[in-house]
Amino acid sequence: MTLQDLISLDGKLELYAQDGRFLGLLSSDRHDPNSIINLKTYGNSHNINSIYYKHGIYGGRYGLHSPYNYCCLYPPTLILQQQYMALISKNKHILDRNLTIIDPDAMLAIYTNLSSSILC
């Protein structure tokens, strides 16, 4: 999976923690309540089920399932039609199902930029 794939699959990829918790939809639609850039839900830094919540297990530098934890062995997974597609993590040394590792900041930038270009 490439960054270009993330663009072409806008609104189709789901983000799940390794423990099965839904963490949002990779969508540039800021009004979609499931979108990772919706500031009221999964894009909210105060939502305990958001990867942006710095004090939870799904976010921050020390979260057990956080893509921002450089030592995380169980980062969130991108799923498309019940198929594992990629891992979202700052840890570039994970060997899990031979999946591509995507940086969470790059992922967020893609959907934020797509959303901005749609508004213009």
C-alpha positions as CSV (number, residue, x, y, z in Angstrom):
1,M,0.0,0.0,0.0
2,T,1.3,3.4,-1.0
3,L,0.4,7.0,0.0
4,Q,-1.3,7.2,-3.5
5,D,-3.5,4.3,-2.5
6,L,-4.6,6.2,0.6
7,I,-5.8,9.0,-1.7
8,S,-7.6,6.7,-4.1
9,L,-9.3,4.8,-1.2
10,D,-10.6,8.0,0.5
11,G,-13.6,7.0,2.6
12,K,-13.0,3.3,2.3
13,L,-10.2,2.4,4.7
14,E,-11.1,1.7,8.3
15,L,-8.6,2.1,11.2
16,Y,-8.7,-0.5,13.9
17,A,-6.6,-1.1,17.0
18,Q,-5.0,-4.5,17.4
19,D,-7.5,-5.1,20.2
20,G,-10.4,-4.7,17.8
21,R,-11.4,-1.1,18.7
22,F,-12.6,0.9,15.8
23,L,-10.5,4.1,15.6
24,G,-12.0,5.9,12.6
25,L,-12.5,6.0,8.9
26,L,-9.8,7.4,6.6
27,S,-12.0,10.0,5.0
28,S,-11.5,13.6,3.9
29,D,-15.1,14.3,4.8
30,R,-14.9,16.5,8.0
31,H,-18.6,16.1,8.5
32,D,-18.6,12.3,8.6
33,P,-18.8,11.3,12.3
34,N,-16.4,8.4,11.7
35,S,-13.7,10.4,9.9
36,I,-10.3,10.6,11.4
37,I,-10.3,14.4,10.7
38,N,-13.8,15.1,12.3
39,L,-12.8,17.2,15.3
40,K,-15.9,16.1,17.2
41,T,-15.2,12.4,17.1
42,Y,-12.2,10.4,15.9
43,G,-10.2,13.5,15.1
44,N,-10.7,14.9,18.5
45,S,-7.7,15.0,20.8
46,H,-9.9,14.5,23.9
47,N,-11.7,11.4,22.6
48,I,-10.3,8.3,24.4
49,N,-10.9,6.3,21.2
50,S,-8.9,8.7,19.0
51,I,-5.2,8.2,18.0
52,Y,-4.8,11.9,18.8
53,Y,-5.7,11.5,22.5
54,K,-2.3,11.7,24.1
55,H,-3.2,10.1,27.4
56,G,-4.9,7.0,26.1
57,I,-3.9,3.5,24.9
58,Y,-4.6,4.4,21.3
59,G,-2.7,7.7,21.2
60,G,0.4,9.5,22.5
61,R,4.0,8.5,22.7
62,Y,3.4,5.8,25.3
63,G,0.0,4.3,24.4
64,L,0.1,0.5,24.1
65,H,-1.7,0.6,20.8
66,S,-0.7,4.1,19.6
67,P,0.8,4.7,16.2
68,Y,2.8,7.5,17.8
69,N,4.6,5.1,20.2
70,Y,8.0,4.4,18.6
71,C,8.2,1.1,20.5
72,C,4.6,0.0,19.8
73,L,4.4,-3.6,18.8
74,Y,0.7,-3.6,18.2
75,P,-0.1,-0.4,16.2
76,P,-3.5,0.2,14.5
77,T,-4.2,-1.6,11.2
78,L,-5.9,-0.3,8.1
79,I,-8.6,-2.6,6.9
80,L,-10.4,-2.6,3.6
81,Q,-13.3,-5.1,3.1
82,Q,-12.1,-7.2,6.1
83,Q,-8.6,-7.4,4.6
84,Y,-5.5,-6.1,6.4
85,M,-3.9,-3.5,4.2
86,A,-1.2,-1.6,6.3
87,L,0.0,-0.7,9.7
88,I,0.0,2.9,11.0
89,S,3.0,3.5,13.1
90,K,6.1,5.5,13.9
91,N,7.8,2.2,14.6
92,K,9.4,1.3,11.3
93,H,10.8,-2.1,12.6
94,I,7.6,-4.0,13.0
95,L,7.5,-7.3,11.3
96,D,3.8,-8.1,11.2
97,R,2.1,-10.0,8.3
98,N,4.5,-8.2,5.9
99,L,2.2,-5.2,5.8
100,T,3.4,-1.7,4.7
101,I,4.0,0.7,7.6
102,I,2.6,4.1,7.1
103,D,3.5,7.1,9.2
104,P,0.5,8.5,11.1
105,D,1.4,12.1,10.3
106,A,1.6,11.4,6.6
107,M,-1.8,9.7,6.8
108,L,-3.3,12.6,8.6
109,A,-1.7,15.1,6.2
110,I,-3.3,13.3,3.2
111,Y,-6.8,13.5,4.5
112,T,-6.5,17.0,5.9
113,N,-5.1,18.2,2.5
114,L,-7.8,16.4,0.6
115,S,-10.4,18.0,2.8
116,S,-8.9,21.4,2.2
117,S,-8.8,21.0,-1.5
118,I,-12.5,19.9,-1.6
119,L,-13.5,23.1,0.3
120,C,-11.8,25.4,-2.2
